[in-house]
Amino acid sequence: MTDDYRIGVIVPSSNVTMETEIPAMLDERPELYGESFTFHSSRMRMQSVTEEELERMDEQSEDCATLLSDARCDVIAYACLIGIMAQGPGYHEESEAKLRERTVENDGDAPVVTSAGALVRALDRLEADRVALIAPYVEELTRTVIDYFESGGVEVVDYETLECPDNLEVAELDQRNLVDVADGLNTDDADALVLSSCVQMPSLAAVQAAEDRFGLPVFSAATATTYEILDELGLSTQVPGAGRLLDGGLNEGSERTVPTAADD
């Protein structure tokens, strides 16, 4: 019997990446799990990645959560990392709480994860106190990401910012270049590498290659969000070829385990 799950995704209006990378990862899960996922999006208006637009965008997130709860989603992901981090350190916790409350008020209670919170918690799960990262933003917004991490006790030992303010242009960046970009970072003192600290910058095809090259846990806003979607659903967090975070070994206490031939 197949278990069916509805995944709600709150995204910026110009985002074209999370609705491809998250389904791609979930489609790679072993068939033995017997799962089926559907994806349901609600959009917040945002074209340019500026502090002003990000603040206006975030104000729309509560209405998006209400709309998605009309569909009785099993979990909702707020998929804009910088939209959360630009509101100040620790804002992911406030956002997750108020968005879930909107689903409760609408009689469609669903857990809510944010990409910002997912990235922060991924570092904790991987016991990473020092991190190197790549971001597509202008320098000022990349500093916002760094400050957000460091306010939580994580040191950013090195970073590269790609100075790309147009959100659609971010989606067009060639992820095949990310491993070469990471080569320019000093990762000697890093416990982990964030290959894409942005939900719009594609990176999925490069995560495992970067992890193999650098010998560090490598993850992205998309892989961290996918981990939390699965974890909130009580499922094993196993996605082949998506890095150590998604190898299924970090949530051994999950209600779901990998089926074996003996279970058939």
C-alpha positions as CSV (number, residue, x, y, z in Angstrom):
1,M,0.0,0.0,0.0
2,T,1.3,3.5,-0.9
3,D,1.4,6.2,1.7
4,D,0.4,9.6,0.2
5,Y,1.7,12.9,1.5
6,R,0.9,16.5,0.5
7,I,3.9,18.9,0.7
8,G,3.1,22.6,0.8
9,V,5.7,25.0,-0.3
10,I,5.7,28.8,0.2
11,V,8.1,30.4,-2.3
12,P,9.0,33.8,-3.7
13,S,7.1,34.5,-6.9
14,S,10.3,34.4,-8.9
15,N,11.6,31.2,-7.4
16,V,11.9,28.3,-9.9
17,T,14.3,26.0,-8.1
18,M,12.8,24.6,-4.9
19,E,9.8,23.2,-6.8
20,T,12.2,21.2,-8.9
21,E,15.0,20.2,-6.5
22,I,12.7,19.0,-3.6
23,P,10.6,16.8,-5.9
24,A,13.8,15.5,-7.6
25,M,15.2,14.4,-4.3
26,L,12.0,12.7,-3.1
27,D,11.6,11.0,-6.4
28,E,15.1,9.4,-5.8
29,R,14.0,7.6,-2.6
30,P,13.9,3.8,-2.7
31,E,10.7,2.4,-4.1
32,L,10.5,0.0,-1.1
33,Y,9.3,2.9,1.0
34,G,6.0,2.9,-0.9
35,E,5.4,6.6,-0.8
36,S,3.7,9.1,-3.0
37,F,4.3,12.9,-2.7
38,T,2.3,15.7,-4.2
39,F,3.5,19.4,-4.2
40,H,1.3,22.4,-3.6
41,S,2.8,25.9,-3.8
42,S,1.7,29.4,-2.7
43,R,3.8,32.4,-3.8
44,M,4.9,35.6,-2.2
45,R,5.7,38.5,-4.5
46,M,9.5,39.1,-4.9
47,Q,11.6,39.9,-7.9
48,S,14.9,41.5,-6.7
49,V,16.7,40.3,-3.6
50,T,16.8,43.5,-1.6
51,E,16.0,44.1,2.1
52,E,12.9,46.2,1.2
53,E,11.5,43.5,-1.1
54,L,12.3,40.7,1.3
55,E,10.4,42.5,4.1
56,R,7.3,43.1,1.9
57,M,7.5,39.5,0.8
58,D,7.7,38.0,4.3
59,E,4.5,39.9,5.2
60,Q,2.6,37.7,2.7
61,S,3.8,34.4,4.2
62,E,0.9,34.1,6.8
63,D,-1.7,34.3,4.0
64,C,0.2,31.7,2.1
65,A,0.2,29.3,5.1
66,T,-3.6,29.8,5.4
67,L,-4.1,29.1,1.7
68,L,-2.0,25.9,1.8
69,S,-3.8,24.7,4.9
70,D,-7.0,24.8,2.8
71,A,-5.4,21.9,0.9
72,R,-4.8,20.0,4.2
73,C,-1.1,19.7,3.5
74,D,0.9,17.3,5.8
75,V,3.8,19.6,6.1
76,I,4.6,23.2,4.8
77,A,8.0,24.5,3.9
78,Y,8.7,28.2,3.8
79,A,11.3,28.1,1.1
80,C,13.2,31.4,1.2
81,L,16.3,31.4,3.3
82,I,17.3,35.1,3.0
83,G,13.7,36.2,3.4
84,I,13.8,34.8,7.0
85,M,17.4,35.8,7.8
86,A,16.9,39.4,6.7
87,Q,14.3,39.8,9.5
88,G,16.9,39.3,12.2
89,P,18.7,36.5,14.2
90,G,16.5,33.7,15.4
91,Y,13.5,34.8,13.3
92,H,13.0,31.3,11.8
93,E,11.5,30.2,15.2
94,E,9.1,33.1,15.3
95,S,8.1,32.5,11.6
96,E,7.6,28.8,12.0
97,A,5.4,29.3,15.1
98,K,3.2,32.0,13.6
99,L,2.7,30.2,10.3
100,R,1.7,27.0,12.0
101,E,-0.8,29.0,14.1
102,R,-2.4,30.2,10.9
103,T,-2.9,26.5,9.8
104,V,-4.4,25.7,13.2
105,E,-6.8,28.6,13.0
106,N,-7.9,27.3,9.7
107,D,-8.5,23.8,11.0
108,G,-5.7,22.5,8.8
109,D,-2.9,22.0,11.4
110,A,0.4,21.3,9.7
111,P,4.0,21.5,10.9
112,V,5.9,24.3,9.3
113,V,9.7,24.4,8.5
114,T,11.7,27.2,7.1
115,S,14.8,26.9,4.9
116,A,16.6,29.2,7.3
117,G,15.7,27.1,10.3
118,A,16.5,23.9,8.4
119,L,20.0,25.2,7.5
120,V,20.7,26.2,11.1
121,R,19.5,22.9,12.5
122,A,21.4,20.9,9.9
123,L,24.7,22.4,11.2
124,D,23.6,21.3,14.7
125,R,22.8,17.8,13.5
126,L,26.2,17.5,11.8
127,E,27.9,19.0,14.9
128,A,29.4,21.7,12.7
129,D,30.7,24.7,14.6
130,R,32.7,26.1,11.7
131,V,31.4,26.4,8.2
132,A,32.4,27.7,4.7
133,L,29.6,28.8,2.4
134,I,28.7,30.0,-1.1
135,A,25.9,32.6,-1.6
136,P,24.6,34.3,-4.7
137,Y,23.7,37.5,-3.0
138,V,25.3,41.0,-3.0
139,E,27.9,41.4,-0.2
140,E,25.5,43.1,2.2
141,L,23.0,40.3,2.2
142,T,25.7,37.6,2.4
143,R,26.9,39.4,5.5
144,T,23.3,39.0,6.8
145,V,23.6,35.2,6.3
146,I,26.9,35.2,8.1
147,D,25.7,37.3,11.0
148,Y,22.6,35.0,11.3
149,F,24.9,31.9,11.6
150,E,27.3,33.6,14.0
151,S,24.5,34.8,16.3
152,G,23.8,31.1,16.8
153,G,27.4,30.3,17.7
154,V,28.5,29.0,14.2
155,E,31.7,30.5,12.9
156,V,31.9,31.2,9.1
157,V,35.5,30.5,8.3
158,D,35.4,31.5,4.7
159,Y,32.8,32.4,2.1
160,E,32.2,33.4,-1.6
161,T,29.4,35.8,-2.6
162,L,28.4,35.9,-6.3
163,E,26.9,39.4,-6.4
164,C,23.7,38.5,-8.2
165,P,20.7,40.6,-7.1
166,D,18.2,39.5,-9.7
167,N,16.4,36.4,-8.5
168,L,15.7,34.9,-11.9
169,E,19.4,35.3,-12.8
170,V,20.3,33.4,-9.6
171,A,18.3,30.5,-11.0
172,E,20.3,30.5,-14.2
173,L,23.7,30.2,-12.5
174,D,25.5,27.1,-13.6
175,Q,25.7,24.7,-10.7
176,R,28.5,22.8,-12.5
177,N,30.7,25.7,-11.4
178,L,30.0,25.4,-7.7
179,V,32.7,22.8,-7.0
180,D,35.3,25.1,-8.7
181,V,34.0,28.0,-6.7
182,A,34.3,25.9,-3.5
183,D,37.9,25.1,-4.5
184,G,38.7,28.7,-3.9
185,L,37.5,28.6,-0.3
186,N,39.7,27.8,2.7
187,T,37.9,24.7,4.0
188,D,40.8,23.4,6.1
189,D,39.2,24.6,9.4
190,A,35.6,24.0,8.3
191,D,33.4,21.2,9.7
192,A,30.9,21.5,6.8
193,L,30.4,23.3,3.5
194,V,27.1,25.0,2.5
195,L,27.3,24.8,-1.3
196,S,24.2,27.0,-1.8
197,S,22.9,29.2,1.0
198,C,20.0,30.2,-1.2
199,V,16.9,28.3,-2.2
200,Q,17.0,29.8,-5.7
201,M,20.6,28.9,-6.6
202,P,20.7,25.4,-8.1
203,S,23.2,23.0,-6.5
204,L,21.7,19.5,-6.3
205,A,23.8,18.0,-9.0
206,A,27.0,19.2,-7.3
207,V,26.4,18.3,-3.7
208,Q,27.7,14.8,-3.7
209,A,30.6,15.7,-6.0
210,A,31.7,18.4,-3.6
211,E,31.4,16.1,-0.6
212,D,33.5,13.5,-2.4
213,R,36.1,16.1,-3.3
214,F,36.4,17.9,0.1
215,G,35.7,15.1,2.5
216,L,33.3,17.3,4.4
217,P,29.6,17.2,4.9
218,V,28.2,19.3,2.0
219,F,24.6,20.5,1.9
220,S,22.4,23.3,0.7
221,A,19.2,25.2,1.6
222,A,17.3,22.7,-0.6
223,T,18.8,19.5,1.0
224,A,18.4,20.8,4.5
225,T,14.7,21.7,3.8
226,T,14.1,18.2,2.3
227,Y,15.6,16.6,5.4
228,E,13.2,18.5,7.6
229,I,10.2,17.7,5.4
230,L,10.9,14.0,5.8
231,D,11.7,14.3,9.5
232,E,8.4,16.1,10.2
233,L,6.6,13.4,8.4
234,G,8.3,10.7,10.5
235,L,10.0,9.2,7.5
236,S,13.6,8.0,7.1
237,T,15.7,10.9,5.7
238,Q,17.4,8.8,3.0
239,V,18.0,10.3,-0.4
240,P,20.7,8.6,-2.4
241,G,23.5,10.8,-3.8
242,A,22.4,14.0,-1.9
243,G,25.2,14.1,0.7
244,R,25.7,13.0,4.3
245,L,22.8,15.0,5.6
246,L,20.4,12.8,3.6
247,D,22.1,9.4,3.9
248,G,19.4,8.4,6.4
249,G,21.8,8.1,9.4
250,L,20.9,11.3,11.3
251,N,17.4,10.4,12.3
252,E,17.6,6.8,13.4
253,G,14.8,7.4,15.9
254,S,12.4,8.1,13.1
255,E,9.2,6.2,13.1
256,R,10.0,5.0,9.6
257,T,12.9,2.6,8.8
258,V,14.2,1.2,5.5
259,P,12.2,-1.9,4.6
260,T,14.1,-5.0,3.9
261,A,13.4,-8.0,1.7
262,A,12.3,-9.9,4.8
263,D,9.4,-7.4,5.2
264,D,7.9,-8.2,1.8
